[in-house]
Amino acid sequence: MSETAFTARAGLKLAGSLLLGSQLAYIAITQLHAGGPANDHHEIFEAYAHDGIWEGVHLGQFAAIAILLAGVLALARILGGEAPSSAVFRASANSSPTPR
């Protein structure tokens, strides 16, 4: 196996691990989330107020999504060969209207 193939394989394993791990973490953390009718703001915020771990749950959800984003960026880097931010920059530059 060539070094390039080994590096790509390791990158795919890393991206896959980040994506799967973050989804499993998000699902597990969300099980701890306070429940109630989401559109009844008085009731749901009262449920949050009586739930002592709501801040930790939301921080955990945020961290899981940040790890998911890292996995997506790693996967895009391995599959695309360039930084996703430069591709987005090029796409936005090409779609901007020309000045008159």
N, C-alpha and C positions, 0 to 999 in steps of 0.2 A: 504494500500500500504506500502510495507516495505521501510526502509530507503535506501537500495541499489537500489531498483527500482526507488525510487524518485530521487536519485542522478544520475542514468543513464538517466532518462527522462530529468532532468535538463541539463545534459551534451549534450544530443542529441538536445535539443532546442537551446542551446548555439552554437553548431557546425552548425546547420541548419541556424541559424540567421546570423552567420558570413559568411557562404558560400553564402547565398542568398543576403545578404546586400552588400557583396563585389562585386558580379557580377552586381547588379543593379547600384552600384556606378561606377564601371568600364565602364559600358555602357553609363551612363549619362556623365561621364567625357570625354569619347572618342568622344562624339558628339561635343565637343568644340575643338577637334584637327584640326589643319590646314590640308587642303586637297590638293591634287595635284598628279601628276604622281610620284609614289614612286621610280621608277627606273631612273627618270631624276633628278639626284642629284643637278644640278645647279638650276633647277626650284623649287624643293621642299625645298631646303635650303634657297632660296630667300623668299619663302612663310613663312617659319619659322621665318626668320629675320624680316618680316613685321608683324608677329603675336606677339603681346605683351604678350600673356599669355601662350606661349608654354612651358615655364619652369614649371609653375603651373600645366598645364595639365599633363606633364610627371611625376611630383611629385605625383599628384593625382592618376595616373595610377599605379605608384609604390606602393603607400600606399594601394590601392585596392587589388593588388596582394599579398601584405604582409598579409593583413587581410584574404584573401582567403587561404593562406598557413596556417595561424593560425586555420582556420576552418577545414582544412584537417587534421592537427595534432590533433585537439581536437576530431574529429570524429574517427580517428585511435586509439586514446587513449581510447575512450569509447568502441569502438567495439573490439579492440584487447587486451585490458587489460595491455598493456605494452607500454613503450615509443617507438615510431617509430624509433628513432635513434639507440636504442639498437638492434632492428630487422635488420636494415640496416647494422650495424656493424657486426652482426653475419653472415648475408648473404655474406658480402664482405670477411669476414675471411674464410668462408667455400669455397669460389670460388677461392681463391688465389692458384696459383700453388705451389706445394711442392718443396722445395729446393733439389737439387741433390748433 
